[in-house]
Amino acid sequence: MNKIIKTFCAALLATLPFAAMAQIDGEFVKPRSGKFLLQNATVVTITKGTLNNTSVLIENGKIAQVGSNIAAGDAEVVDCTGMFIYPGMIDGGTRLGMVEVSSVAETVDYAENGNVTPNMQALTTINPNSEAIGVTRVSGVTTALAVPTGGLFPGTAALINLNGYTPDQMYGGFKAIVMNFPSSGRRGRFDRRSDEDVKKDAEKAIKEANDIWEKAKNYWELKKSGAQLQYYPEMEQLSKAVSGELPLLIVVDAAADIQSAIKWVADKKIKVIFSGVAEGWRVADEIAKAGIPVITGPVQDLPTRESDRYDAAYANAGKMAKAGVKVALRTDEEENVRNLPFHAAYAAAYGLGKEEAWKAVTINTAEILGVQDQYGSVEAGKRANLIVSTGDPFETKTQIMHVFIDGYRIPLSNRHIRLYQEFLERSPGLKAN
């Protein structure tokens, strides 16, 4: 009877949309919090060097201690002998959790209708049950910036941790107003506009951006004066960038547009981050001089111009970093955010170097987003977003053995793994003819 009840319960649970759950040997396992002691590992702290034969104590969702002589006490001991502990990787620009099946409109929620929708909150669109989240975190990516796309001001980006039942539980403590900077070039090889029309359209787009910004500025001035304002959610949200309450995340790629964006923000006393920056290497000195941090990517991409070298995208981050730009990386993906380690590996191999590449997916991202007190390195007091691996996760042969997010031990399973396990030893197998 117990076996029948257990089977029935397992079948029932399998039909429910549990967030962040795994199935191991027929049993469902949730992420679980607790006190954990990760013992005898090589700890790559990112900010304080590499520590051999070192342990990390996790308690109350935080890194409580990092050292060589930590008493286990009542902690659950995880033997990490021969393994490496790294901070969880942060992807600086994704649509993760905002889309499930690209071809099914009902599951796509990263773009609103309209050109000016800064009040569109990426956080509210996150689906904690997204299959892509489980796939991503077992690859060592524990945190991601969800960025809306679409019009000139498409919405407000939000940092999320990849564990939780609700978007609010996943919120990572950072938001930014997104701006897609007007392009001065053609929209692609099929753009048949004349040169004159391209120029006119670019001038019109910049004028529109200036007019909207001026309107938001006026709204903010009126609000400061105590004036009674009508409900205007677009200007209410955009005024937060004008006032400096929230950063402005400017998505811009072409060299000429980057130069224009630098000039556009020069007289504005606002917090600015550039995102994308595909041709940043062409104007790296100008970006560095302006002191604007950059979240660039995807790294595994084609050159922006047919005349460019094949490795232009691979070398972009390294060239900007050498010019003095603070660089972080993004995949600009939805289902393939899991490949962030390999984007970083390409950047490392093509000029950024391994140490700086690791910073570009950990502490640099945290510093650019202003959350370096919580993320980006293995230090006492920070959130326990950690990964334990058999080697450098930038190497494809490396296996991720343990993942912790906010102190929760994450089951190493997802839809991909379960399908692999299912078909590895099929039962019943193929029938003979």
Secondary structure by P-SEA (a helix, b strand, c coil): caaaaaaaaaaaaaacccccccccccccccccccbbbbccccccccccccccbbbbbbccccccccccccccccccccccccbbbbcbbbbcccccccccccccccccccccccccccccccccccccccaaaaacccccccbbbbbbbcccccbbbbbbcccccccccccccbbbbbbcccccccccccccccaaaaaaaaaaaaaaaaaaaaaaaaaaaaaaacccccccaaaaaaaaaaaccbbbbcccccaaaaaaaaaaaccccbbbbbcccccccccaaaaaaaccccccccccccccccccccccccaaaaaaaaacccccccccccccccaaaaaaaaaaaacccaaaaaaaacaaaaaaacccccccccccccccccccccccccccccccccccccccccccccaaaaaaaaacccccccccc
